[in-house]
Amino acid sequence: MLDQYFPILLFILFGLGLGALLLGVGRFVSPNRPDPEKLSPYECGFEAFEDARMKFDVRYYLVAILFILFDLEIAFLFPWAVVLQDVGFFGFAAMMLFLLILVVGFIYEWKRGALEWE
């Protein structure tokens, strides 16, 4: 029974060893020169290690949620495009309705100024 699982165990050990080796080489070879620009807040606009109850700008999260929402439509478009021949006109019309709703939502958010950054 062990000889059946030995190739799998060997594959797992080889993968873990190679991963550890590459991480070690990267740690050894890469330079570590932190400066104020690298240590500054990245995208959210506030320091990473401060009081959790401080006020912060919610617009970043609004833009991130909108990006995720409109990015998920691609997850529906690829499988739909693959089976378009099979679903026929009804599948085509359903996807066009879905895209129309997304476009209307995008225009609404655009007009409301949710995508504007001061």
C-alpha positions as CSV (number, residue, x, y, z in Angstrom):
1,M,0.0,0.0,0.0
2,L,2.9,2.4,0.8
3,D,4.3,1.9,-2.7
4,Q,1.1,3.2,-4.2
5,Y,1.3,6.5,-2.3
6,F,5.1,6.9,-2.5
7,P,5.0,8.9,-5.8
8,I,2.5,11.3,-4.3
9,L,4.5,11.7,-1.1
10,L,7.6,12.3,-3.2
11,F,5.8,14.9,-5.3
12,I,4.6,16.7,-2.2
13,L,8.0,16.7,-0.6
14,F,9.7,17.8,-3.8
15,G,7.2,20.7,-4.2
16,L,7.6,21.8,-0.6
17,G,11.4,21.6,-0.8
18,L,11.5,23.5,-4.1
19,G,9.2,26.2,-2.6
20,A,11.4,26.6,0.5
21,L,14.5,26.7,-1.6
22,L,13.2,29.4,-3.9
23,L,11.9,31.5,-0.9
24,G,15.3,31.1,0.8
25,V,17.2,32.2,-2.3
26,G,14.9,35.2,-2.8
27,R,15.4,36.2,0.8
28,F,19.2,35.8,0.5
29,V,19.6,37.6,-2.9
30,S,17.0,40.4,-2.6
31,P,18.1,43.8,-1.2
32,N,16.4,45.1,1.9
33,R,16.6,48.9,1.8
34,P,13.4,50.3,3.4
35,D,12.9,54.0,2.9
36,P,10.0,56.4,3.9
37,E,8.3,55.9,0.5
38,K,8.2,52.2,0.9
39,L,6.9,52.4,4.4
40,S,4.2,54.9,3.6
41,P,0.5,54.0,3.4
42,Y,-0.3,52.2,0.2
43,E,-3.8,52.6,-1.3
44,C,-6.1,53.1,1.6
45,G,-4.8,56.4,2.6
46,F,-4.2,55.8,6.3
47,E,-1.3,54.4,8.4
48,A,-1.5,50.6,8.7
49,F,-0.7,50.4,12.4
50,E,-2.7,53.0,14.2
51,D,-5.9,53.1,16.4
52,A,-8.6,50.9,14.9
53,R,-11.3,53.4,15.8
54,M,-9.9,56.3,13.8
55,K,-11.9,57.9,11.0
56,F,-11.0,57.0,7.5
57,D,-12.2,57.7,4.0
58,V,-14.9,55.2,2.8
59,R,-14.5,56.0,-0.9
60,Y,-11.6,53.6,-1.2
61,Y,-13.8,50.7,-0.1
62,L,-16.7,51.9,-2.4
63,V,-14.4,51.9,-5.4
64,A,-13.1,48.5,-4.4
65,I,-16.6,47.0,-4.1
66,L,-17.6,48.5,-7.4
67,F,-14.5,47.0,-9.0
68,I,-15.3,43.6,-7.7
69,L,-18.9,43.9,-8.8
70,F,-18.1,44.8,-12.3
71,D,-15.2,42.5,-12.5
72,L,-17.4,39.5,-11.6
73,E,-19.4,39.9,-14.8
74,I,-16.4,38.5,-16.6
75,A,-16.8,35.3,-14.5
76,F,-20.3,35.0,-16.2
77,L,-19.2,36.0,-19.7
78,F,-16.6,33.3,-20.3
79,P,-18.8,30.3,-19.6
80,W,-21.6,31.9,-21.4
81,A,-19.4,32.5,-24.5
82,V,-18.4,28.8,-24.5
83,V,-21.9,27.5,-24.5
84,L,-23.5,30.2,-26.6
85,Q,-24.2,27.7,-29.4
86,D,-26.1,25.5,-27.0
87,V,-28.2,28.1,-25.1
88,G,-29.5,29.7,-28.3
89,F,-31.4,33.0,-28.5
90,F,-32.8,32.7,-25.0
91,G,-29.3,32.5,-23.5
92,F,-28.2,35.4,-25.6
93,A,-31.2,37.6,-24.6
94,A,-30.7,36.7,-20.9
95,M,-27.0,37.7,-21.1
96,M,-27.9,41.0,-22.9
97,L,-30.4,41.8,-20.1
98,F,-27.7,41.0,-17.5
99,L,-25.2,43.3,-19.3
100,L,-27.9,46.0,-19.7
101,I,-28.6,46.0,-15.9
102,L,-24.8,46.2,-15.3
103,V,-24.4,49.1,-17.7
104,V,-27.4,51.0,-16.1
105,G,-25.8,50.4,-12.7
106,F,-22.4,51.7,-13.9
107,I,-24.0,54.8,-15.4
108,Y,-25.9,55.4,-12.2
109,E,-22.7,55.2,-10.1
110,W,-20.9,57.4,-12.6
111,K,-23.6,60.1,-12.4
112,R,-23.7,59.9,-8.6
113,G,-19.9,60.6,-8.5
114,A,-18.9,57.4,-6.8
115,L,-16.0,57.0,-9.2
116,E,-14.7,60.5,-8.6
117,W,-11.6,61.0,-6.4
118,E,-10.8,64.4,-5.0
